[in-house]
Amino acid sequence: MTPEDRAPVALGDDSRTVARFTTSTHDTSARLLLPILGPDDHSTSSWSSLCERADLPLTPTTRWSEIRRALPPALSERLDLPHGWLAPAMTAVLVGTLTAATTTPDSCFFSLWFQNQYASEGVEQESYPPSLEALAGPFAGQVLHTGPLTWLSERMRPDPWWHRNLMPVFTVPADRRFLLGCPIYHDSIYISSDTALLDALRAEGFEVLDIDRDEPLPSEGD
């Protein structure tokens, strides 16, 4: 079945809400919290550990700015948002978990936004088919790339070493078993899927919290 044969991906209209980055056709919507970066490229912190340090509850709508204000300045000044980036080792785990959740791991669609010329080098770009037109926004300049899920692992490898690529704005396999949405430079990935995938991600150590699609976007970025 080609993309043209499938029902259109249904997303919300308001880019200020979770609904714009999740579907109305999957069982659940959730927020996957990308690890907070430490003072170098090799250290990260979980949101739960930082919330505990800040004496704050971790909820689906927790904002990084709230945590940062509650942390000791000496610590908060050494931390930074992931800006839509996930370390290669964790990306490989993510890809492995997603692969088990789809029947089409070799056929996936990635809606991308390129921050500079390095990020677009070597990436084949295609036109959005009608069923995927909702993935062409909400940001100007998004382009579509088709490839296997493993392409995500290749993308998250810094190239050159000082440059980090961003998570795609949207990732969806051809069978539509799930959809990932990541606003540009944000600290979270929004997931539309069944509960089995969310449980599998949690079992792999990802911080995944169910979230209402009507919520204003709690993630932050530049």
Backbone bond lengths (Angstrom), bond angles and torsions (degrees), N, CA, C in turn:
res aa  C-N    CA-C-N  psi(-1)  N-CA   C-N-CA  omega(-1)  CA-C   N-CA-C  phi
1 M - - - 1.469 - - 1.526 109.61 -
2 T 1.321 116.67 129.14 1.459 121.95 -179.30 1.519 110.29 -85.64
3 P 1.370 118.01 163.36 1.463 120.18 177.49 1.523 112.62 -55.48
4 E 1.352 116.53 -32.83 1.451 119.82 -178.38 1.532 112.03 -67.84
5 D 1.349 117.01 -23.47 1.457 121.37 -178.14 1.521 112.96 -82.60
6 R 1.306 117.81 -12.36 1.454 121.30 -175.49 1.521 111.44 -95.19
7 A 1.326 114.50 157.85 1.463 119.62 176.12 1.525 109.35 -65.18
8 P 1.330 118.41 146.97 1.469 120.86 179.51 1.531 111.93 -59.77
9 V 1.326 116.03 144.37 1.463 120.62 172.05 1.523 107.68 -66.88
10 A 1.325 116.88 126.34 1.464 121.56 -175.10 1.520 110.77 -102.43
11 L 1.321 116.21 110.97 1.463 122.75 178.28 1.524 109.31 -117.37
12 G 1.339 115.95 162.04 1.454 120.61 175.03 1.517 111.33 -70.66
13 D 1.329 116.18 170.61 1.463 121.59 -176.88 1.530 114.14 -97.61
14 D 1.328 117.40 -23.13 1.462 121.39 -172.89 1.526 110.20 -95.51
15 S 1.333 117.05 111.76 1.464 121.42 -177.37 1.517 113.17 -69.87
16 R 1.334 117.09 -4.33 1.467 120.50 177.18 1.523 111.68 -90.36
17 T 1.322 117.29 -0.63 1.460 121.01 -177.50 1.519 111.44 -119.35
18 V 1.332 115.09 161.78 1.460 121.57 177.09 1.528 110.35 -61.18
19 A 1.327 117.16 -31.31 1.462 121.19 -176.33 1.527 112.93 -58.62
20 R 1.338 118.26 -30.01 1.471 120.47 -178.77 1.521 111.69 -68.80
21 F 1.324 117.20 -19.01 1.462 121.00 -176.86 1.526 112.51 -116.25
22 T 1.325 116.48 12.52 1.458 122.55 177.17 1.524 108.90 -137.11
23 T 1.326 115.92 164.92 1.461 119.87 -178.15 1.528 111.20 -101.82
24 S 1.318 114.47 163.07 1.461 120.87 175.23 1.527 111.29 -96.01
25 T 1.326 117.14 2.65 1.459 120.99 -172.62 1.524 114.39 -109.35
26 H 1.311 118.41 -6.21 1.464 121.14 176.47 1.531 110.37 -96.23
27 D 1.332 115.62 163.66 1.464 120.68 -176.05 1.521 112.67 -65.68
28 T 1.329 116.78 -40.30 1.463 120.66 -172.38 1.518 111.49 -139.39
29 S 1.313 114.98 159.75 1.459 122.78 171.12 1.518 108.14 -125.37
30 A 1.315 116.63 142.37 1.461 120.04 -176.39 1.520 110.00 -147.24
31 R 1.314 114.71 163.58 1.461 122.61 178.12 1.526 108.42 -116.52
32 L 1.326 116.21 119.57 1.457 121.89 174.82 1.519 107.71 -97.14
33 L 1.329 116.41 120.75 1.457 122.04 -175.55 1.530 109.96 -87.26
34 L 1.319 116.60 116.34 1.460 120.22 177.19 1.530 109.79 -71.34
35 P 1.327 118.80 136.49 1.468 120.61 -178.57 1.528 112.57 -56.18
36 I 1.322 114.94 141.18 1.464 121.59 177.86 1.531 108.99 -75.52
37 L 1.330 116.25 138.78 1.456 121.03 -176.04 1.521 111.59 -83.50
38 G 1.335 114.57 142.78 1.456 121.02 176.08 1.515 111.46 -91.10
39 P 1.339 116.99 -164.96 1.469 120.55 -175.61 1.518 114.16 -70.86
40 D 1.328 118.69 -10.68 1.453 120.95 175.48 1.523 108.51 -137.43
41 D 1.330 116.80 175.18 1.460 121.24 -174.42 1.524 113.34 -74.06
42 H 1.314 117.68 -4.11 1.462 120.48 -173.64 1.519 113.14 -108.58
43 S 1.313 118.54 1.77 1.464 120.55 -178.58 1.520 110.20 -125.02
44 T 1.320 115.19 136.28 1.460 121.36 176.83 1.523 108.53 -137.31
45 S 1.313 115.49 163.18 1.463 121.56 177.32 1.527 108.65 -131.10
46 S 1.325 116.10 143.29 1.454 120.02 175.78 1.521 109.66 -79.31
47 W 1.311 115.66 154.73 1.450 120.44 177.05 1.529 110.58 -64.85
48 S 1.313 117.06 -38.08 1.462 119.73 -178.00 1.514 111.46 -64.28
49 S 1.335 117.27 -40.09 1.462 119.43 179.79 1.526 111.09 -67.73
50 L 1.331 116.99 -37.38 1.464 119.78 179.71 1.529 111.06 -73.04
51 C 1.334 117.36 -35.26 1.461 119.66 175.44 1.523 110.72 -64.24
52 E 1.315 115.84 -39.97 1.464 118.79 177.35 1.521 110.56 -62.70
53 R 1.315 116.30 -42.74 1.468 120.52 178.67 1.534 110.66 -63.87
54 A 1.334 116.76 -34.83 1.470 121.52 -178.31 1.527 112.68 -87.29
55 D 1.337 116.32 -3.18 1.467 122.13 -177.26 1.519 111.07 59.04
56 L 1.334 114.82 46.87 1.458 121.83 178.15 1.525 109.62 -125.89
57 P 1.338 117.75 147.59 1.466 119.50 174.47 1.526 110.06 -76.10
58 L 1.319 115.95 147.16 1.456 120.12 174.99 1.525 108.00 -97.25
59 T 1.329 116.33 117.55 1.458 122.06 -178.10 1.533 108.79 -126.44
60 P 1.325 118.29 169.55 1.470 119.69 178.68 1.526 113.81 -60.58
61 T 1.331 117.37 -21.88 1.464 120.17 -176.95 1.533 113.20 -108.54
62 T 1.333 117.11 13.02 1.460 120.08 177.08 1.529 110.38 -60.80
63 R 1.312 115.97 135.86 1.461 121.54 177.59 1.523 110.56 -106.75
64 W 1.333 115.18 142.80 1.459 119.94 178.93 1.535 110.94 -60.17
65 S 1.311 117.94 -36.84 1.467 120.04 -179.32 1.529 111.10 -61.65
66 E 1.340 117.73 -33.36 1.465 121.16 177.41 1.531 110.43 -67.21
67 I 1.313 115.87 -43.17 1.471 119.84 179.57 1.522 109.73 -64.51
68 R 1.313 115.96 -45.60 1.462 120.40 -176.35 1.517 111.69 -59.53
69 R 1.323 116.81 -41.31 1.465 120.02 -179.98 1.526 111.77 -65.57
70 A 1.330 117.01 -28.88 1.463 120.67 -176.64 1.519 113.07 -89.37
71 L 1.322 117.68 -10.51 1.460 120.74 -179.77 1.529 110.69 -84.59
72 P 1.331 117.95 155.45 1.470 119.87 173.09 1.531 109.68 -57.94
73 P 1.316 118.07 135.37 1.471 120.20 -177.62 1.519 113.18 -54.01
74 A 1.333 117.36 -37.39 1.461 119.60 -178.51 1.526 111.73 -61.90
75 L 1.334 116.31 -28.27 1.459 120.22 177.83 1.523 111.49 -87.09
76 S 1.326 117.21 -47.61 1.464 120.16 -175.29 1.521 112.47 -61.36
77 E 1.325 116.08 -32.71 1.462 119.55 -179.14 1.523 112.55 -68.57
78 R 1.327 116.98 -15.65 1.469 121.00 -178.65 1.527 112.11 -98.75
79 L 1.335 117.02 2.69 1.451 121.88 -177.11 1.522 110.64 -112.83
80 D 1.313 115.18 155.40 1.467 119.14 -179.81 1.524 109.45 -148.54
81 L 1.329 115.18 154.64 1.451 121.09 175.64 1.530 110.73 -63.95
82 P 1.322 117.57 152.25 1.473 119.96 177.35 1.521 114.20 -74.91
83 H 1.339 117.49 -14.90 1.473 121.64 176.42 1.528 112.29 52.71
84 G 1.330 116.63 46.92 1.456 120.43 176.26 1.510 115.06 74.06
85 W 1.326 117.15 21.48 1.471 121.63 -177.16 1.518 110.12 -121.04
86 L 1.319 115.73 141.85 1.460 122.69 176.25 1.516 107.32 -129.16
87 A 1.325 116.92 133.49 1.461 121.41 -176.98 1.526 110.74 -54.87
88 P 1.340 118.02 145.31 1.465 121.22 -177.26 1.529 114.30 -52.48
89 A 1.326 117.88 -40.88 1.465 119.56 -178.73 1.524 111.25 -64.00
90 M 1.332 116.62 -41.94 1.462 120.20 178.84 1.531 111.30 -73.20
91 T 1.337 116.91 -31.31 1.456 119.47 175.84 1.523 110.14 -63.29
92 A 1.332 116.53 -39.38 1.460 119.94 178.31 1.531 111.03 -62.47
93 V 1.327 116.80 -38.91 1.465 120.51 177.45 1.528 109.83 -66.19
94 L 1.337 116.10 -43.24 1.454 120.71 178.22 1.526 110.59 -59.09
95 V 1.314 116.79 -47.41 1.458 121.34 -178.96 1.530 110.90 -62.16
96 G 1.325 116.81 -40.84 1.453 119.60 178.62 1.512 112.43 -62.74
97 T 1.320 116.65 -40.23 1.467 121.09 179.69 1.523 110.59 -69.26
98 L 1.325 117.05 -41.62 1.458 120.68 178.02 1.530 111.31 -65.65
99 T 1.329 116.28 -37.74 1.465 120.52 179.92 1.525 111.36 -58.99
100 A 1.330 115.95 -39.02 1.463 119.96 179.64 1.524 112.82 -70.52
101 A 1.329 116.78 -13.91 1.471 121.05 -175.28 1.519 113.22 -99.60
102 T 1.337 118.05 0.40 1.460 120.69 -178.00 1.515 110.61 -132.21
103 T 1.322 115.80 153.10 1.463 121.06 175.11 1.522 111.32 -91.58
104 T 1.338 116.78 -4.81 1.467 120.62 -176.95 1.525 111.73 -127.89
105 P 1.341 118.59 55.39 1.469 119.14 -178.54 1.525 113.40 -66.14
106 D 1.330 117.09 -18.35 1.463 120.25 179.97 1.520 112.84 -91.01
107 S 1.334 116.53 -0.40 1.461 120.35 -179.44 1.523 109.00 -136.50
108 C 1.327 115.94 97.60 1.469 121.66 -177.26 1.520 109.91 -135.01
109 F 1.322 114.60 157.99 1.461 121.58 -178.92 1.528 108.81 -116.62
110 F 1.325 115.20 133.05 1.462 121.95 -178.87 1.527 108.60 -123.52
111 S 1.319 116.92 119.19 1.453 121.36 175.45 1.523 107.61 -95.53
112 L 1.322 115.95 116.64 1.468 121.73 -167.49 1.522 112.13 -115.30
113 W 1.321 113.25 153.02 1.461 121.43 170.41 1.510 106.45 -129.22
114 F 1.332 117.03 125.62 1.458 121.21 -175.82 1.524 110.77 -100.38
115 Q 1.346 115.76 125.25 1.459 119.31 -179.26 1.522 112.73 -82.40
116 N 1.333 117.60 -18.73 1.461 120.10 177.40 1.530 109.05 -163.41
117 Q 1.313 116.86 179.98 1.452 120.52 -173.93 1.522 112.56 -68.74
118 Y 1.331 118.02 -26.10 1.459 119.38 -179.85 1.524 111.05 -64.98
119 A 1.312 116.81 -39.26 1.461 120.94 -174.91 1.524 112.52 -68.62
120 S 1.330 117.52 -24.38 1.464 120.19 -176.21 1.528 113.30 -95.09
121 E 1.330 117.33 -8.15 1.462 119.82 -177.27 1.525 110.96 -63.72
122 G 1.329 115.85 129.56 1.449 121.40 175.76 1.517 115.34 77.64
123 V 1.322 117.81 6.26 1.461 121.12 -179.11 1.529 109.48 -100.30
124 E 1.326 116.60 114.96 1.454 120.91 177.57 1.529 109.85 -71.99
125 Q 1.320 115.87 134.70 1.463 120.96 -176.94 1.528 110.40 -115.57
126 E 1.336 115.09 142.21 1.451 121.17 -177.03 1.530 109.91 -129.23
127 S 1.314 115.41 171.89 1.458 121.30 175.28 1.525 109.36 -84.80
128 Y 1.319 116.20 147.67 1.461 120.47 177.14 1.529 109.84 -74.58
129 P 1.333 118.74 124.14 1.464 119.29 173.08 1.524 109.63 -69.15
130 P 1.312 118.55 160.51 1.474 120.76 -176.92 1.524 113.95 -53.85
131 S 1.331 118.28 -37.15 1.462 119.98 -176.87 1.523 112.67 -72.05
132 L 1.337 116.74 -12.70 1.469 120.46 -178.71 1.530 112.44 -116.25
133 E 1.314 117.28 14.39 1.464 119.72 -176.75 1.520 112.46 -61.83
134 A 1.333 117.98 -28.04 1.468 120.37 179.09 1.527 111.36 -64.32
135 L 1.331 116.53 -21.64 1.463 120.15 -179.06 1.521 112.50 -81.71
136 A 1.329 118.05 -4.95 1.465 121.47 -178.72 1.525 112.37 -78.43
137 G 1.317 117.86 -8.84 1.463 122.94 178.54 1.504 109.08 -126.18
138 P 1.328 117.95 -175.48 1.465 126.69 8.94 1.521 114.39 -92.41
139 F 1.338 117.75 4.50 1.464 120.01 -174.99 1.522 110.52 -99.37
140 A 1.309 116.73 141.25 1.466 121.00 179.37 1.522 109.96 -66.63
141 G 1.320 115.57 139.69 1.456 120.12 174.33 1.510 115.72 89.59
142 Q 1.320 118.49 9.58 1.463 119.36 178.05 1.527 110.18 -70.27
143 V 1.337 114.91 146.15 1.467 121.03 179.32 1.514 108.77 -132.10
144 L 1.318 116.19 159.04 1.458 121.99 -178.04 1.522 110.87 -104.60
145 H 1.335 115.22 135.19 1.462 122.04 173.95 1.521 107.88 -127.18
146 T 1.322 117.11 140.63 1.457 122.59 178.65 1.517 109.33 -114.71
147 G 1.333 116.28 136.67 1.454 120.15 179.38 1.509 110.78 -179.28
148 P 1.323 117.43 -176.82 1.462 121.17 177.29 1.522 111.32 -75.43
149 L 1.310 116.36 159.86 1.470 120.07 177.45 1.521 111.99 -57.41
150 T 1.320 116.92 -31.71 1.464 120.61 -179.30 1.524 112.42 -61.74
151 W 1.334 116.89 -16.37 1.463 119.24 177.04 1.524 111.16 -61.27
152 L 1.330 117.00 -28.43 1.465 119.84 176.61 1.523 111.10 -59.05
153 S 1.318 116.98 -40.28 1.464 120.35 179.35 1.520 111.04 -64.24
154 E 1.326 115.88 -39.81 1.464 119.20 177.87 1.526 110.52 -64.74
155 R 1.324 116.79 -38.37 1.464 121.33 -177.35 1.519 111.89 -67.77
156 M 1.316 118.53 -34.53 1.457 120.57 -176.64 1.521 113.64 -82.92
157 R 1.312 117.54 2.30 1.458 119.54 174.20 1.522 108.38 -83.42
158 P 1.326 118.56 117.38 1.468 119.79 -178.09 1.522 111.05 -56.04
159 D 1.324 116.32 127.87 1.461 121.42 -177.04 1.527 109.13 -149.40
160 P 1.318 120.54 109.31 1.458 125.77 -7.11 1.526 112.24 -65.05
161 W 1.317 117.05 -178.75 1.471 119.95 -167.55 1.514 112.86 -60.32
162 W 1.327 119.42 -26.68 1.475 120.27 -178.10 1.525 112.22 -88.32
163 H 1.313 116.71 -3.19 1.463 119.51 -175.33 1.525 110.52 -107.41
164 R 1.317 116.80 132.31 1.458 121.78 175.43 1.519 109.75 -109.39
165 N 1.304 115.51 134.15 1.456 119.70 172.01 1.519 109.71 -83.85
166 L 1.304 115.32 159.39 1.455 121.22 178.77 1.519 110.52 -95.09
167 M 1.328 116.66 153.20 1.444 120.52 166.83 1.535 108.23 -59.77
168 P 1.336 118.01 144.33 1.466 118.86 174.35 1.530 110.83 -56.30
169 V 1.305 115.88 151.45 1.462 119.24 174.79 1.526 109.21 -62.68
170 F 1.336 115.91 -39.01 1.459 120.53 175.77 1.522 110.18 -138.61
171 T 1.320 115.61 144.57 1.458 123.24 173.37 1.520 107.99 -135.33
172 V 1.332 116.75 126.24 1.460 120.24 179.45 1.525 109.21 -146.73
173 P 1.332 118.28 132.02 1.470 120.04 175.52 1.524 110.46 -76.52
174 A 1.314 115.95 162.93 1.467 120.24 -177.73 1.519 112.30 -60.81
175 D 1.338 117.87 -29.83 1.470 119.49 -179.40 1.521 112.76 -83.90
176 R 1.348 116.99 -2.03 1.466 123.02 174.98 1.537 113.27 64.37
177 R 1.325 118.16 22.93 1.465 119.90 -177.08 1.532 111.86 -64.45
178 F 1.312 117.46 -25.06 1.466 121.01 177.81 1.520 108.47 -155.02
179 L 1.313 114.84 167.37 1.460 121.79 172.51 1.518 108.43 -141.15
180 L 1.327 115.73 133.68 1.464 121.85 173.98 1.521 108.41 -107.69
181 G 1.335 116.36 136.59 1.455 121.24 176.04 1.520 109.79 -128.28
182 C 1.323 115.98 130.26 1.473 119.81 -179.51 1.525 109.16 -136.27
183 P 1.335 117.44 101.55 1.470 119.24 176.69 1.525 110.76 -55.80
184 I 1.317 116.59 148.24 1.463 121.70 -175.51 1.526 112.12 -54.07
185 Y 1.337 114.97 128.97 1.464 123.33 176.66 1.527 114.12 64.14
186 H 1.317 119.43 13.70 1.459 120.30 -176.10 1.520 112.72 -85.10
187 D 1.336 114.64 171.23 1.466 121.83 -173.35 1.522 113.21 -96.86
188 S 1.331 118.10 6.34 1.459 121.05 -173.65 1.523 111.18 -144.74
189 I 1.328 114.81 156.23 1.454 123.28 169.83 1.522 107.35 -112.86
190 Y 1.314 116.95 131.32 1.461 121.04 177.00 1.528 108.65 -96.91
191 I 1.316 116.12 133.88 1.462 121.81 -172.71 1.518 110.31 -119.58
192 S 1.319 115.87 131.79 1.462 122.83 170.09 1.527 106.55 -112.94
193 S 1.323 117.36 122.44 1.464 119.57 -174.76 1.515 109.85 -170.00
194 D 1.324 115.80 -169.14 1.461 120.38 169.11 1.528 108.72 -90.80
195 T 1.322 116.12 171.38 1.467 119.32 -177.16 1.517 111.94 -69.89
196 A 1.335 117.60 -25.23 1.465 120.43 -178.84 1.529 111.12 -61.74
197 L 1.331 117.47 -41.55 1.461 119.82 179.00 1.520 110.82 -66.45
198 L 1.318 117.38 -42.24 1.464 119.88 179.40 1.524 110.61 -61.50
199 D 1.324 117.04 -42.21 1.465 120.74 178.58 1.524 110.62 -64.34
200 A 1.331 116.80 -38.50 1.460 120.28 179.32 1.525 111.22 -65.44
201 L 1.322 117.21 -39.30 1.463 120.81 177.49 1.524 110.92 -65.46
202 R 1.310 117.10 -41.71 1.470 120.38 177.50 1.522 110.63 -62.36
203 A 1.322 116.33 -39.39 1.465 120.36 179.98 1.527 111.46 -64.05
204 E 1.331 116.72 -25.37 1.469 121.04 178.48 1.522 112.19 -88.13
205 G 1.328 117.15 2.10 1.454 120.49 175.34 1.515 115.84 99.56
206 F 1.333 117.81 2.00 1.464 119.35 177.65 1.531 109.92 -76.97
207 E 1.318 115.67 145.03 1.459 120.95 176.04 1.534 107.66 -88.27
208 V 1.326 116.18 106.54 1.459 122.84 -174.33 1.520 108.60 -125.90
209 L 1.318 116.45 123.29 1.461 122.21 -177.65 1.521 109.75 -124.19
210 D 1.330 117.15 128.96 1.465 120.81 175.23 1.524 109.38 -60.05
211 I 1.334 116.24 141.87 1.455 119.90 -177.93 1.523 110.23 -142.43
212 D 1.309 116.07 146.85 1.465 122.66 178.32 1.528 109.17 -76.96
213 R 1.314 116.95 135.70 1.466 120.93 -179.32 1.522 112.43 -66.03
214 D 1.314 118.00 -21.83 1.470 120.96 -178.74 1.519 112.78 -81.08
215 E 1.330 117.42 -7.06 1.481 119.80 -177.81 1.533 110.72 -68.96
216 P 1.337 116.46 143.48 1.467 119.04 167.70 1.535 108.88 -60.42
217 L 1.313 116.63 148.23 1.465 119.63 179.94 1.527 110.99 -57.06
218 P 1.346 117.59 118.51 1.462 118.90 178.52 1.524 112.74 -88.43
219 S 1.326 117.09 -14.26 1.466 119.30 -179.88 1.518 109.73 -74.28
220 E 1.328 114.17 157.15 1.466 120.78 -177.82 1.507 110.63 -131.28
221 G 1.326 115.57 157.96 1.461 122.01 177.44 1.505 109.67 -159.69
222 D 1.337 115.40 -165.96 1.460 119.36 179.05 1.522 111.15 -74.26
